Amino acid sequence: MSNVFLKEENIETSPPFVGKIIIKFISKKKIKKVSIFDLADTFKNDPWFSVTHLYMGIIFLYTLGLIEFKEPYIELNA
């Protein structure tokens, strides 16, 4: 399981880093919401991608209040 404060972990798979990638993707498209499936499809070939890393990044953003879930979409709180 990913840990935000584990120093042996690869920084590119940490929840804050993955969360940044998700926010950057949504902001770049200039949309307020994106499907979870679209995120997985977009990032599936990236070297950092695994379902667990994507999941932990989404949970990290939700915990900070930056996104909301409206199944099956993720909406930015901005």
C-alpha positions as CSV (number, residue, x, y, z in Angstrom):
1,M,0.0,0.0,0.0
2,S,1.2,3.5,-0.8
3,N,2.3,5.7,2.0
4,V,2.6,9.5,1.7
5,F,5.5,9.7,4.1
6,L,7.5,6.6,3.2
7,K,11.0,7.8,2.1
8,E,11.8,4.5,0.3
9,E,8.8,4.8,-2.1
10,N,9.3,6.0,-5.6
11,I,8.1,9.6,-5.6
12,E,6.5,9.2,-9.0
13,T,4.0,6.7,-7.6
14,S,3.2,8.6,-4.4
15,P,-0.4,9.8,-4.0
16,P,0.5,13.5,-4.0
17,F,2.4,13.1,-7.3
18,V,-0.3,11.1,-9.0
19,G,-2.9,13.6,-7.7
20,K,-0.9,16.4,-9.3
21,I,-1.0,14.5,-12.6
22,I,-4.8,14.0,-12.4
23,I,-5.4,17.7,-11.6
24,K,-3.1,18.8,-14.4
25,F,-4.9,16.5,-16.8
26,I,-8.4,17.8,-15.9
27,S,-7.2,21.4,-15.9
28,K,-5.5,21.0,-19.2
29,K,-8.7,19.8,-20.8
30,K,-10.5,22.8,-19.3
31,I,-13.4,20.7,-18.0
32,K,-15.0,20.4,-14.6
33,K,-15.5,16.7,-14.6
34,V,-14.0,13.6,-16.0
35,S,-14.9,9.9,-16.0
36,I,-12.9,7.6,-13.8
37,F,-12.7,5.3,-16.9
38,D,-11.3,8.1,-19.0
39,L,-8.6,8.7,-16.5
40,A,-7.6,5.0,-16.4
41,D,-7.6,4.8,-20.2
42,T,-5.5,8.0,-20.5
43,F,-2.8,6.9,-18.1
44,K,-2.7,3.2,-18.7
45,N,0.5,3.4,-20.7
46,D,2.3,5.8,-18.3
47,P,5.2,4.2,-16.4
48,W,3.7,5.1,-13.0
49,F,0.3,3.7,-13.7
50,S,-1.4,1.0,-11.8
51,V,-4.9,0.9,-10.6
52,T,-3.7,1.1,-7.0
53,H,-1.7,4.3,-7.7
54,L,-4.6,5.9,-9.5
55,Y,-6.9,4.9,-6.7
56,M,-4.6,6.3,-4.0
57,G,-4.1,9.6,-6.0
58,I,-7.9,10.0,-6.3
59,I,-8.4,9.3,-2.5
60,F,-5.6,11.8,-1.7
61,L,-7.4,14.5,-3.8
62,Y,-10.7,13.7,-2.2
63,T,-9.3,13.9,1.3
64,L,-7.9,17.4,0.5
65,G,-11.3,18.4,-0.7
66,L,-10.1,19.1,-4.3
67,I,-12.4,16.7,-6.0
68,E,-15.9,15.2,-5.5
69,F,-17.3,11.9,-6.7
70,K,-20.4,11.9,-8.8
71,E,-20.4,8.4,-10.1
72,P,-18.7,7.6,-12.5
73,Y,-17.3,11.1,-12.6
74,I,-14.7,13.0,-10.7
75,E,-15.5,16.7,-10.4
76,L,-13.1,19.5,-9.5
77,N,-14.0,21.6,-6.5
78,A,-12.7,25.0,-7.7
